[in-house]
C-alpha cells in the first residue's frame, strides 16, 4: 500500500509526456549514431552484431556523459548484482525499519524480487522475438500486403531472414504442386505458384548479392542507370514530397526566390478570393467593410511586391521589367484583385520550366532520383539482372523464365465480339461481426452477337486493391497507366469521402475497360471478367497472406485490444490529415492565411541553441518554462529521430508539426495532460495494482505451481516473425504520412526502428532506462540519479571515456 499511495501522489504527466518519449528517442539516436560509425569504419572482418553493441555503448557514454549501462546489459553476473542492490534500496524505502533490519527476511524478499520477478520480466521484455510477436499482435487486424512483403524482402540485409522465407516458400510450393486440381481452381493454383516462384527468385538474388558483398545503394545506382520517370513541373509544384526536393535544389542553385514567389502568389490568390467572397456576402447582408478589406488586400499585394519584385528585394525575382513596372502602376492606381500577379507568375513558371539552371538540370540531379524514390516511382535496378548482364528482367513481377514453367495465360481465348461495360451505381457502409467497411455496387453489362446480360456485383476497396496488384504484376505496362485511388487510414467511412472514392473508382473502371486497353493486353480480359463476375471475389494474395501468417506462432496471452484506440479517433483528425496532404491549393491556403508573416523571416521550428545536437538527449532543446505544448514538441523531436528529418527544410517540418498538432488535439483536445494524469491515477489505483499483481501471479504461478520456462522457438520461425513484423508495420503506415515525408523515408524509418529491437542487449538498456526514470519519478526525494551513477560506475566504457576526456583536457590545463 505504501507503493500504491506514493504512486497516487506522484505527478506522472512529465514522465509520460516527456521522459518516456525522450528516453525512447535518445535510445534511437544512439543506435543511429552507432550504425553510422560502423558504416564509416567499413570493417567487414569483425562480427557486426558484437561491434554494434560495443559501438552503441561507446556512443551512449558520449551522450549521457556520466553513466553507461554496458556491464548491466552484457554481463549476467553484473546484471544480477545491479538488481540485488536496487531491490535492497527499494526495500529500505518501502519496508518498516523493523522489518528491514530482519536480514533473513530481507535477503529472502530481495532474491524473490530480483531473480524471481524482475530478472525474468526484463529478459522477456528484452527478447527480440517477444517484441516482434507483440508488434504483430498489436496490429493483427491489418492484413498482410503482398507489395509491402516484397518490399521488405528486397530491402532485407539479413541472410537468415531471406533463407527462412525461401524455405517456407519452397515448402508451400511443393505442397501446391502436389495438388490434383482442375477447372477454375487451376488458375488460382497457377497464380499462387507464380507468386511463390517469384519470392524464391527474389530471395536467391538478394542472398547472392549480400554474400558477394556487392550491395549497392539503389539511389546511386539508379542515378547512373539510364532512363528515369519524368515528373512534370506542374505536378512537382502541387505534391508535398516532390516540392521539398525541388525547393532544396532551387536553394542550391540560387533560384529560391522564383519558387517562393510562385508559392506566395498561390497563397495570395486563395486568400484574396476568400476575402472578396466574404465581402460580397456581407454587402448583401447590409454590412459594409469594403475599405478595410481592400486595405488589407492592398497591404498584402504590396508586401509580395516589396518582398520579391522591388529594387530593394533580396534575392530579387529577375523578370521582364515592363511587366514589373505595369504591376507597380496597377498597385498604385487600382484596387488589387486575386489575379493581379498572374502574368508575372506565369512568366516565373515558364522561367523555372525552360531555364537550364532550374527544372531541366533538376531532372539530372541526384535530388531528382531521391524524389522518385520517395514517390515510389523508382524501380530497383539491382533486380534487373546479374552483374555479368546475363540475368533476367526482374523489376517487380514474375519474369518470363518463371512463367515458362506454367501455361501461358496469354493463350486464353477471348471473343472480340463481346462488349463489357461496368460502372459503380451505388455505395454503402456495411457492418459484419463488428467490422465496418464500405461496399461498392458495380452494375455490369455484357453484350455479344446473340445475347445481352446485366447483373450487379459487390466489391470492397480491398478487392479493388488486390485486383490492381494482380494485374500490374502480370502486365507491367499497366502500372504507369492505371492509378488506383490511395488508401485512407482515418475517417474513410465519411459520406463525402465515399462519394469521391466512388467517382475515382469509376474513372479507374472506365480506363480499364477501354477497348484499346483490352486489345493491347488480350490476357487482361480473363482477370477483368473474374473480378466483375457475380460471385464472391477470390483474392489473389489472400492465400499467400494466410501462408505468411503461418510463418509465425500467434501470441496466446490474453491482452487488451488496443485497436479500439485507432477506431475511436474523431473525425477532426482525419479532416486535418487530409488537409495536410491533399494538394498545393490547400497548402497555399494556409500560406495565404498567414501571408503577412511570409514577408518577414520566420524563425526555425527547432531552435538549435546547443552545440552538438547529435551528442545530447532528444529533449535537450525543450525549455519546460517556455514551451506550452511539451507533448507536441517531444513527438516532433521523436519523429526527427525515427525518420531522420533534422536536415530537411523548414517547410516540411512545419507540415509535420501541423499534422502532430491535429493528432494531439483531435485525440485529446486541449486537456491532454489532464487525461494522462487521470489515466495514470486509474492505473495506479489499489484495485488496478491488485489486479496487476493477480495477473502476474497467475502468469508465473498458474494454480499455485511455478510455470515452466517457455522453450525458445526455432530460428527459422523467429526470422519469419521478424519479416512478418516489418511487413505489418510498413503496411499500417498511413498514406498521409508517406505523402508528407515520402515513401522511401517512411520505409527507412520503420526498418531502423525494427532493426533496433533485434538486439537483446540494446533492448535491455532501454528497459533499464525506463525503469530508472520510473523510480526517479516515483521517489523524487531519494536521490536515485546519484544512486544509478554509482551502480553503473564500474562500466569499462565509462572508465575509457573519462581517460580520453582527461587526456584531452590535460594540455589545455597546462597552458
C-alpha positions in Angstrom: 0.0 0.0 0.0 2.9 2.3 0.6 3.9 1.9 -3.1 0.3 2.5 -4.2 -0.1 5.6 -2.1 3.2 7.0 -3.3 2.2 6.4 -6.9 -1.1 8.2 -6.5 0.7 11.3 -5.1 3.2 11.4 -8.0 2.8 13.8 -10.9 3.1 11.4 -13.8 2.5 14.0 -16.6 6.2 14.8 -17.2 7.1 11.1 -17.2 4.5 10.1 -19.8 4.6 13.2 -22.0 8.3 14.0 -22.0 10.6 11.5 -20.3 9.3 8.3 -21.7 9.3 9.6 -25.3 12.6 11.3 -24.7 14.3 8.1 -23.5 13.0 6.2 -26.5 14.1 8.9 -28.9 17.5 9.1 -27.3 17.9 5.4 -27.4 17.1 5.5 -31.2 19.6 8.4 -31.6 22.4 6.4 -30.0 21.5 3.4 -32.2 21.5 5.6 -35.4 24.9 7.1 -34.4 26.3 3.6 -33.8 25.2 2.4 -37.2 26.7 5.5 -38.9 30.0 5.0 -37.0 30.2 1.3 -38.1 29.4 2.3 -41.7 32.2 4.8 -41.6 34.7 2.2 -40.4 33.7 -0.3 -43.1 35.1 -3.2 -41.1 33.9 -6.4 -42.6 36.1 -8.8 -40.6 34.6 -8.3 -37.1 31.2 -9.7 -36.1 28.8 -6.9 -36.9 26.3 -7.7 -34.1 29.1 -7.6 -31.5 30.7 -4.5 -33.0 27.3 -2.8 -33.0 26.8 -3.5 -29.3 30.3 -2.2 -28.4 29.8 0.9 -30.6 26.4 1.5 -29.2 27.6 1.8 -25.6 30.6 3.9 -26.7 28.1 6.4 -28.2 25.9 6.2 -25.1 28.6 7.3 -22.7 29.5 10.2 -25.1 25.8 11.3 -24.9 25.0 10.6 -21.3 28.4 11.9 -20.0 28.0 10.4 -16.5 26.6 6.9 -17.0 26.9 3.9 -19.2 25.0 0.6 -18.8 27.2 -1.7 -20.8 28.0 -4.1 -17.8 24.4 -4.4 -16.7 23.3 -5.2 -20.3 26.1 -7.5 -21.4 27.2 -9.3 -18.2 24.6 -11.6 -16.5 26.6 -11.6 -13.3 26.8 -7.8 -13.1 23.1 -7.6 -14.0 22.1 -9.8 -11.1 24.3 -7.7 -8.8 22.7 -4.5 -10.0 19.2 -5.8 -9.4 20.1 -7.1 -5.9 21.4 -3.6 -5.0 18.4 -1.9 -6.5 15.9 -4.2 -4.6 17.8 -3.6 -1.4 17.3 0.1 -1.8 13.6 -0.3 -2.6 13.1 -2.5 0.5 14.8 0.1 2.6 12.4 2.8 1.3 9.2 0.7 1.5 9.6 -1.6 4.5 9.1 -0.5 8.1 12.5 -0.2 9.9 11.9 -3.2 12.0 11.2 -5.5 9.0 14.2 -4.2 7.1 16.5 -5.0 10.0 15.5 -8.6 9.8 18.3 -9.8 7.4 16.9 -13.3 6.7 13.5 -11.9 5.6 15.2 -9.0 3.7 17.5 -11.3 1.8 14.8 -13.7 1.0 12.4 -11.0 -0.3 15.3 -9.4 -2.2 16.1 -12.6 -4.0 12.5 -13.2 -4.9 12.2 -9.6 -6.3 15.5 -9.6 -8.2 15.9 -13.1 -9.5 12.3 -14.4 -9.4 10.4 -11.3 -10.7 12.5 -8.5 -12.2 15.1 -10.6 -14.0 12.7 -12.9 -15.8 10.5 -9.9 -16.6 13.3 -7.9 -18.0 14.6 -10.8 -20.0 11.2 -11.3 -21.6 10.7 -7.6 -22.4 14.2 -7.6 -23.9 13.7 -10.6 -26.1 13.6 -9.5 -29.8 11.3 -12.4 -30.7 8.8 -11.4 -27.9 8.8 -7.8 -29.2 8.3 -8.9 -32.8 5.3 -11.1 -31.7 3.9 -8.3 -29.7 4.1 -5.9 -32.6 2.3 -8.4 -34.8 -0.4 -8.8 -32.1 -0.9 -5.1 -31.7 -1.7 -4.7 -35.5 -3.2 -8.1 -36.0 -6.3 -6.5 -37.6 -4.1 -5.3 -40.5 -3.9 -7.7 -43.4 -0.5 -8.7 -44.8 0.1 -6.8 -48.0 1.9 -8.6 -50.8 3.5 -5.3 -52.0 4.8 -4.5 -48.6 6.1 -8.0 -48.1 8.1 -7.9 -51.3 9.5 -4.5 -50.4 10.7 -6.0 -47.1 12.3 -8.9 -48.9 14.1 -6.7 -51.4 15.4 -4.4 -48.6 16.4 -7.1 -46.2 20.1 -7.3 -45.4 19.8 -10.4 -43.1 20.6 -13.6 -44.9 18.8 -15.6 -42.1 15.5 -13.8 -42.8 15.8 -14.5 -46.5 16.7 -18.1 -46.1 13.8 -18.7 -43.7 11.3 -17.1 -46.1 12.7 -19.0 -49.0 12.5 -22.3 -47.2 8.9 -21.7 -46.3 8.0 -20.6 -49.8 9.7 -23.8 -51.2 7.7 -25.9 -48.8 4.4 -24.3 -49.8 5.4 -24.6 -53.5 6.0 -28.3 -53.1 2.5 -28.7 -51.5 0.7 -26.7 -54.2 2.4 -28.8 -57.0 1.2 -32.0 -55.3 -2.5 -30.9 -55.5 -4.7 -32.6 -58.1 -6.9 -29.8 -59.3 -9.0 -29.0 -62.4 -11.4 -26.4 -63.6 -11.5 -22.9 -62.1 -9.1 -23.9 -59.3 -6.2 -24.4 -61.7 -5.9 -20.7 -62.4 -5.8 -19.9 -58.7 -3.1 -22.5 -58.1 -1.1 -21.2 -61.0 -1.2 -17.7 -59.6 0.0 -18.9 -56.2 2.8 -20.9 -57.7 3.8 -17.9 -59.8 4.0 -15.8 -56.6 5.9 -18.3 -54.7 8.4 -18.8 -57.5 8.9 -15.1 -57.6 9.5 -14.9 -53.9 12.1 -17.7 -54.1 13.8 -15.9 -57.0 14.0 -12.6 -55.2 15.4 -14.3 -52.1 18.0 -16.1 -54.1 19.1 -12.9 -55.9 19.2 -11.0 -52.6 21.2 -13.7 -50.8 23.7 -13.8 -53.6 24.2 -10.1 -53.6 24.7 -10.0 -49.8 27.1 -12.9 -49.9 29.2 -11.4 -52.7 29.4 -8.1 -50.8 28.2 -6.2 -53.8 25.4 -4.3 -52.0 24.6 -1.1 -53.9 22.8 2.0 -52.9 19.7 1.9 -55.2 19.5 5.7 -55.5 23.2 6.0 -56.6 22.8 3.1 -58.9 19.6 4.5 -60.5 21.2 7.9 -60.9 23.7 6.4 -63.4 21.5 3.6 -64.7 19.7 5.3 -67.5 16.1 6.4 -68.3 14.1 7.7 -65.3 10.4 8.5 -65.0 9.6 12.2 -65.9 7.5 14.1 -63.4 6.2 17.3 -65.0 7.0 20.6 -63.2 3.3 21.4 -62.6 2.9 18.0 -60.8 6.0 18.7 -58.7 4.6 22.1 -57.5 1.4 20.5 -56.2 3.0 17.5 -54.5 4.2 17.9 -50.9 7.0 15.3 -51.2 8.2 16.4 -54.6 8.1 20.1 -53.8 10.5 19.8 -50.9 13.2 18.3 -53.1 12.7 20.9 -55.8 12.8 23.5 -53.1 16.2 22.2 -51.9 17.5 22.2 -55.4 16.4 25.7 -56.1 18.1 26.9 -53.0 21.3 25.2 -54.1 21.2 27.0 -57.5 20.1 30.4 -56.1 16.7 30.3 -57.7 14.7 30.0 -54.5 13.2 33.5 -54.9 11.4 32.3 -58.1 9.9 29.3 -56.4 8.9 31.2 -53.2 7.3 33.9 -55.3 5.3 31.3 -57.2 4.1 29.7 -53.9 3.4 33.1 -52.2 1.2 34.2 -55.2 -0.7 30.9 -54.9 -1.4 31.8 -51.3 -2.3 35.4 -52.1 -4.8 34.3 -54.8 -6.6 31.9 -52.5 -6.7 34.5 -49.7 -7.9 37.3 -51.9 -10.7 35.2 -53.4 -11.9 34.2 -49.9 -11.8 37.8 -48.6 -13.7 39.1 -51.6 -16.3 36.4 -51.3 -16.8 37.3 -47.6 -17.0 40.9 -48.6 -19.7 40.3 -51.1 -21.8 38.2 -48.7 -21.5 40.9 -46.1 -22.6 43.6 -48.5 -25.7 41.5 -49.3 -26.4 41.4 -45.5 -26.1 45.2 -45.3 -22.7 45.2 -43.6 -20.1 47.5 -45.0 -16.3 46.8 -44.5 -15.2 47.5 -48.1 -12.4 49.8 -47.3 -11.0 47.7 -44.5 -10.9 44.5 -46.6 -9.4 46.3 -49.7 -6.9 47.9 -47.4 -5.7 44.5 -46.1 -5.5 43.1 -49.7 -3.6 46.1 -50.9 -1.1 45.7 -48.0 -0.7 42.0 -48.8 -0.2 42.8 -52.5 2.4 45.5 -51.7 4.1 43.0 -49.4 4.5 40.5 -52.2 5.8 43.2 -54.5 8.3 44.5 -52.0 9.5 41.0 -50.9 10.2 39.7 -54.4 10.0 42.3 -57.2 11.1 45.7 -55.9 14.6 47.1 -56.3 15.1 46.5 -52.5 14.2 42.8 -52.7 17.0 40.4 -51.8 17.0 38.0 -53.5 15.0 39.5 -56.3 13.0 37.7 -58.9 14.5 38.6 -62.3 11.7 39.1 -64.7 10.6 41.4 -67.5 11.0 45.0 -66.3 7.9 46.1 -68.3 5.7 43.6 -66.5 7.1 44.7 -63.1 6.5 48.4 -64.0 3.0 47.6 -65.2 2.3 45.8 -61.9 3.6 48.7 -59.9 1.4 51.1 -61.8 -1.7 48.9 -61.2 -0.9 48.7 -57.5 -0.7 52.4 -57.2 -3.9 53.3 -59.0 -6.3 50.3 -58.8 -7.7 48.0 -56.3 -5.8 44.7 -56.1 -7.6 41.6 -57.5 -6.8 37.9 -56.9 -5.4 37.8 -60.5 -3.1 40.8 -60.2 0.2 38.7 -60.1 -0.9 36.1 -62.7 1.1 37.4 -65.7 4.3 37.6 -63.7 3.6 34.2 -62.0 3.1 32.7 -65.5 6.5 34.1 -66.6 8.2 32.8 -63.5 6.7 29.4 -64.1 8.0 29.4 -67.7 11.4 30.5 -66.5 11.6 27.6 -64.0 10.4 25.2 -66.7 12.7 26.3 -69.5 15.8 27.8 -67.9 18.6 25.1 -67.9 19.6 26.2 -64.4 16.3 25.0 -62.9 13.9 22.2 -63.9 15.9 20.8 -66.8 19.0 20.5 -64.6 17.0 19.3 -61.7 16.0 16.2 -63.7 19.7 15.3 -64.0 20.4 15.9 -60.3 20.6 13.2 -57.6 17.9 15.1 -55.7 15.5 14.2 -58.6 16.4 10.5 -58.2 15.8 10.8 -54.4 12.5 12.4 -55.2 11.5 9.5 -57.4 12.4 7.1 -54.6 10.2 9.0 -52.1 7.4 9.0 -54.6 7.7 5.2 -55.1 8.4 5.9 -58.8 12.0 4.5 -58.8 12.3 0.9 -59.8 15.1 -1.1 -58.1 17.7 -1.7 -60.9 19.5 -4.2 -58.7 16.9 -6.8 -59.7 17.3 -6.3 -63.4 19.9 -9.0 -63.7 23.2 -10.3 -62.6 26.4 -8.3 -62.8 27.5 -10.1 -65.9 24.5 -9.0 -67.8 23.0 -12.5 -68.3 20.3 -12.2 -65.8 16.6 -11.8 -66.4 14.4 -8.8 -66.1 13.4 -8.8 -62.5 11.9 -5.4 -61.6 8.8 -6.2 -59.7 6.9 -9.1 -61.1 7.4 -12.8 -62.1 9.6 -13.0 -65.2 9.3 -15.0 -68.4 11.5 -17.7 -67.1 9.1 -18.3 -64.2 6.1 -18.3 -66.5 7.6 -20.9 -68.8 7.0 -23.5 -66.1 3.3 -22.7 -66.4 0.7 -22.5 -69.2 1.0 -19.0 -70.7 -2.2 -17.1 -69.7 -1.9 -15.0 -72.8 -3.2 -18.0 -74.7 -6.6 -17.8 -73.1 -9.0 -17.4 -76.0 -11.1 -14.2 -76.0 -14.1 -13.4 -78.0 -13.6 -10.0 -79.6 -17.4 -9.6 -80.3 -18.1 -9.5 -76.5 -18.6 -6.0 -75.2 -18.3 -5.3 -71.5 -19.4 -2.2 -69.7 -19.4 -1.6 -65.9 -19.9 1.3 -63.6 -20.3 1.8 -59.8 -24.0 2.6 -59.3 -24.1 2.9 -55.6 -22.1 2.7 -52.4 -22.9 2.0 -48.8 -21.4 1.1 -45.4 -21.8 -2.5 -44.0 -21.1 -3.9 -40.6 -20.1 -7.6 -40.3 -19.2 -9.0 -36.9 -18.2 -5.6 -35.6 -16.1 -4.7 -38.6 -17.3 -1.7 -40.6 -16.4 -1.3 -44.3 -17.6 0.4 -47.5 -19.2 -1.7 -50.2 -19.5 -0.6 -53.9 -22.3 -1.9 -56.1 -21.0 -2.4 -59.7 -23.6 -2.7 -62.5 -22.2 -4.8 -65.3 -23.5 -5.1 -68.9 -22.1 -7.9 -71.1 -23.3 -8.0 -74.8 -22.4 -10.2 -77.7 -24.0 -11.1 -81.0 -26.7 -13.3 -79.6 -27.5 -12.2 -76.1 -27.2 -9.4 -73.5 -26.7 -9.8 -69.8 -26.8 -7.4 -66.9 -26.0 -8.1 -63.2 -24.8 -6.4 -60.1 -21.7 -7.4 -58.1 -20.4 -6.0 -54.9 -16.8 -5.2 -54.1 -14.8 -3.7 -51.2 -12.0 -1.3 -51.7 -9.6 -4.0 -50.6 -10.9 -6.1 -53.5 -10.1 -3.3 -55.9 -6.6 -3.0 -54.4 -5.9 -6.7 -54.6 -7.2 -6.8 -58.2 -4.9 -3.9 -59.1 -1.9 -5.6 -57.6 -2.6 -8.8 -59.6 -2.9 -7.2 -63.0 0.0 -4.8 -62.5 2.2 -7.7 -61.5 1.2 -9.7 -64.6 1.1 -6.7 -67.0 3.9 -4.3 -66.1 2.9 -1.6 -68.6 -0.4 -1.1 -66.7 1.4 0.2 -63.6 2.2 3.5 -65.4 -1.3 3.8 -66.9 -3.8 2.6 -64.2 -3.7 4.6 -60.9 -5.9 3.2 -58.1 -7.2 5.8 -55.6 -5.0 5.8 -52.5 -5.9 4.3 -49.1 -7.1 6.5 -46.3 -6.5 5.4 -42.7 -8.9 7.6 -40.8 -12.4 8.7 -41.4 -12.7 6.5 -44.5 -16.5 5.9 -43.9 -17.3 9.6 -44.3 -20.1 10.1 -46.9 -18.3 12.9 -48.8 -15.1 10.7 -48.9 -17.0 7.7 -50.2 -18.6 9.7 -53.0 -15.2 11.0 -54.0 -13.8 7.4 -54.0 -16.8 6.1 -55.9 -16.1 8.7 -58.6 -12.3 7.8 -58.7 -13.0 4.1 -58.8 -15.5 4.7 -61.7 -12.8 6.5 -63.6 -10.4 3.6 -62.9 -13.0 1.1 -64.3 -13.7 3.1 -67.4 -10.0 3.4 -68.2 -9.6 -0.4 -67.6 -12.5 -1.3 -69.8 -11.3 0.9 -72.7 -11.3 -1.3 -75.8 -7.8 -0.1 -76.7 -6.6 -1.3 -73.3 -8.1 -4.7 -73.7 -6.8 -5.0 -77.2 -3.2 -4.2 -76.1 -3.3 -6.9 -73.4 -5.7 -9.7 -74.5 -5.0 -11.8 -71.4 -6.2 -9.0 -69.2 -9.8 -9.9 -70.1 -9.6 -13.1 -68.0 -8.8 -11.1 -64.9 -11.4 -8.4 -65.6 -14.2 -11.0 -66.1 -13.2 -12.8 -62.9 -13.3 -9.5 -61.0 -16.7 -8.5 -62.3 -18.4 -11.9 -62.1 -21.5 -12.0 -59.8 -19.8 -14.1 -57.2 -17.5 -13.6 -54.1 -14.2 -12.3 -55.3 -11.3 -14.7 -54.5 -8.3 -12.5 -53.6 -5.1 -13.5 -55.3 -3.0 -12.6 -52.4 -5.3 -13.9 -49.7 -3.9 -17.4 -49.6 -0.4 -16.1 -49.7 -1.1 -13.7 -46.9 -2.5 -16.7 -45.0 0.7 -18.5 -45.6 2.6 -15.5 -44.2 0.6 -15.8 -41.1 1.6 -19.4 -40.7 5.2 -18.2 -40.6 4.7 -17.2 -37.0 3.0 -18.7 -34.0 0.3 -16.3 -32.7 0.6 -14.9 -29.1 -1.6 -16.9 -26.8 -1.6 -14.4 -23.9 -4.9 -12.7 -23.1 -4.2 -9.0 -23.8 -6.3 -5.9 -24.2 -7.4 -5.0 -27.7 -5.6 -1.7 -28.5 -7.0 -1.4 -32.0 -10.1 0.3 -30.5 -8.0 3.3 -29.8 -7.5 3.9 -33.5 -11.2 3.4 -34.3 -12.2 5.9 -31.7 -10.2 8.8 -33.2 -12.7 11.6 -34.0 -13.4 13.0 -37.5 -11.5 16.2 -37.0 -8.2 14.2 -37.0 -9.0 12.7 -40.4 -10.0 16.0 -41.8 -6.8 17.6 -40.6 -4.7 14.9 -42.0 -6.4 15.1 -45.4 -5.9 18.8 -45.5 -2.2 18.3 -44.7 -1.5 16.1 -47.7 -4.3 16.8 -50.2 -2.8 19.3 -52.7 -0.9 22.5 -53.1 -4.1 24.5 -53.3 -4.9 23.8 -49.7 -1.3 24.3 -48.6 -1.4 27.6 -50.4 -4.5 28.5 -48.5 -2.5 28.1 -45.2 0.2 30.2 -46.7 -2.3 32.8 -47.7 -4.0 33.0 -44.3 -0.6 33.8 -42.8 0.7 35.8 -45.8 1.9 38.8 -43.9 4.2 36.6 -41.9 5.8 35.4 -45.1 7.2 38.9 -45.6 9.5 38.5 -42.6 12.0 35.8 -41.8 10.3 33.1 -39.8 12.4 31.6 -37.0 13.3 27.9 -37.4 10.9 25.4 -36.0 13.6 24.0 -33.7 15.9 26.5 -32.1 19.3 24.8 -32.1 20.9 26.6 -29.2 23.1 23.7 -28.1 26.5 22.9 -29.6 26.2 19.4 -30.9 22.6 18.1 -31.3 23.8 14.5 -32.0 25.6 14.2 -28.7 22.8 15.2 -26.3 19.4 13.8 -25.4 16.5 14.2 -27.8 14.5 16.5 -25.5 17.5 18.7 -24.6 16.3 21.7 -26.8 13.0 21.9 -24.9 12.6 24.5 -22.3 9.9 23.4 -19.8 9.3 27.1 -18.9 8.7 28.3 -22.4 7.0 25.5 -24.5 3.3 25.5 -24.0 2.8 22.0 -25.5 5.5 19.7 -24.4 3.9 16.5 -25.8 3.8 18.0 -29.3 7.4 19.2 -29.1 8.6 15.8 -27.9 6.6 13.9 -30.5 8.1 16.2 -33.2 11.6 15.5 -31.9 10.8 11.8 -31.8 9.7 11.9 -35.5 13.0 13.7 -36.2 14.8 10.6 -34.9 12.7 7.9 -36.4 12.7 9.4 -39.9 15.9 11.4 -39.6 14.3 14.7 -40.6 16.6 17.2 -38.9 18.4 18.2 -42.1 15.1 18.6 -44.1 13.8 22.0 -44.9 11.7 24.0 -42.6 8.6 23.9 -44.9 8.5 20.1 -44.4 9.0 20.3 -40.7 6.1 22.8 -40.5 3.8 20.4 -42.2 4.8 17.7 -39.8 4.3 20.0 -36.8 0.8 20.8 -38.1 0.0 17.1 -38.5 1.0 16.3 -35.0 -0.9 19.3 -33.6 -4.1 18.0 -35.2 -3.3 14.5 -34.0 -3.0 15.6 -30.4 -5.9 18.0 -30.4 -8.2 15.6 -32.2 -7.3 12.7 -29.8 -7.1 14.6 -26.5 -8.4 18.1 -27.2 -6.9 20.7 -25.0 -6.8 18.5 -21.9 -4.1 16.0 -22.8 -2.2 16.5 -19.6 -5.4 16.0 -17.5 -6.3 12.9 -19.4 -2.8 11.4 -18.9 -3.0 12.1 -15.1 -6.5 10.7 -14.9 -5.4 7.5 -16.7 -2.3 7.1 -14.5 -4.5 7.6 -11.4 -6.7 4.8 -12.6 -3.7 2.6 -13.5 -2.1 3.1 -10.1 -5.3 2.7 -8.0 -5.4 0.0 -5.4 -7.8 -2.1 -7.5 -5.7 -1.9 -10.6 -2.5 -2.7 -8.7 -4.1 -5.6 -7.1 -5.4 -6.9 -10.4 -2.0 -6.5 -12.0 -0.4 -8.5 -9.1 -3.1 -11.2 -9.6 -2.4 -11.5 -13.3 1.3 -11.5 -12.7 0.9 -14.3 -10.2 -1.3 -16.3 -12.5 1.2 -15.9 -15.3 4.2 -17.1 -13.3 2.5 -19.5 -10.8 -0.7 -20.8 -12.5 -2.8 -22.8 -10.0 0.0 -22.2 -7.4 2.6 -24.1 -9.5 5.7 -22.4 -10.9 5.2 -22.1 -14.7 7.5 -24.0 -16.9 10.0 -22.0 -19.0 8.7 -21.5 -22.5 11.1 -23.2 -24.9 13.0 -21.0 -27.3 11.4 -21.0 -30.7 13.1 -22.4 -33.8 15.4 -19.8 -35.5 13.5 -20.1 -38.8 10.3 -19.2 -37.1 11.9 -16.3 -35.3 13.3 -15.0 -38.6 9.9 -15.2 -40.3 8.3 -13.5 -37.4 10.7 -10.6 -37.9 9.8 -10.4 -41.6 6.1 -10.5 -40.8 6.5 -7.7 -38.2 8.3 -5.5 -40.6 5.6 -6.2 -43.3 2.8 -5.3 -40.9 4.4 -2.1 -39.7 5.1 -1.0 -43.2 1.5 -1.8 -44.3 -0.1 0.0 -41.3 1.7 3.3 -42.0 -0.9 5.7 -43.3 -0.7 7.1 -46.8 -1.0 10.6 -45.2 2.4 10.2 -43.6 4.0 9.0 -46.8 2.6 12.0 -48.7 4.3 14.3 -46.3 7.7 12.8 -45.7 8.0 10.3 -48.6 7.7 6.6 -49.1 11.4 5.9 -49.0 11.9 7.9 -45.8 9.0 6.1 -44.2 10.4 2.7 -45.1 13.9 3.5 -43.8 12.5 4.9 -40.6 10.3 1.9 -39.9 13.1 -0.6 -40.7 15.6 1.3 -38.5 13.2 1.0 -35.5 12.6 -2.7 -36.2 16.4 -3.3 -36.5 17.0 -1.5 -33.2 14.7 -4.1 -31.4 16.6 -7.1 -32.8 19.4 -6.9 -30.2 18.6 -8.1 -26.8 21.5 -6.2 -25.1 20.3 -2.9 -26.5 16.7 -3.8 -25.6 17.9 -4.4 -22.0 19.5 -0.9 -22.0 16.1 0.6 -23.0 14.2 -1.4 -20.3 16.6 -0.3 -17.6 16.4 3.3 -18.7 12.6 3.2 -18.4 12.9 1.5 -15.0 15.4 4.1 -13.8 13.2 7.0 -14.9 10.2 5.4 -13.3 11.9 5.1 -10.0 13.3 8.6 -10.2 9.8 9.9 -10.8 8.2 7.8 -8.1 10.8 8.6 -5.5 12.0 12.2 -6.3 13.4 12.8 -2.8 15.6 9.7 -2.6 18.4 10.8 -5.0 18.0 7.9 -7.4 20.1 9.6 -10.1 23.1 9.6 -7.9 22.5 6.0 -6.9 22.4 4.9 -10.5 25.6 6.8 -11.3 27.3 4.8 -8.5 25.8 1.5 -9.6 27.0 2.0 -13.1 30.4 3.4 -12.1 32.3 0.2 -12.9 31.5 0.5 -16.6 34.6 -0.1 -18.7 33.2 2.3 -21.4 32.8 4.9 -18.7 36.3 4.5 -17.5 37.7 4.7 -21.0 35.7 7.8 -21.7 37.0 9.6 -18.6 40.5 8.7 -19.6 40.0 10.2 -23.0 38.4 13.2 -21.5 41.2 13.7 -19.1 43.9 13.3 -21.8 42.2 15.9 -24.0 41.8 18.4 -21.1 45.3 18.0 -19.7 47.1 20.0 -22.4 44.7 22.9 -22.1 45.1 22.9 -18.3 48.9 23.0 -18.6 48.6 26.1 -20.8 
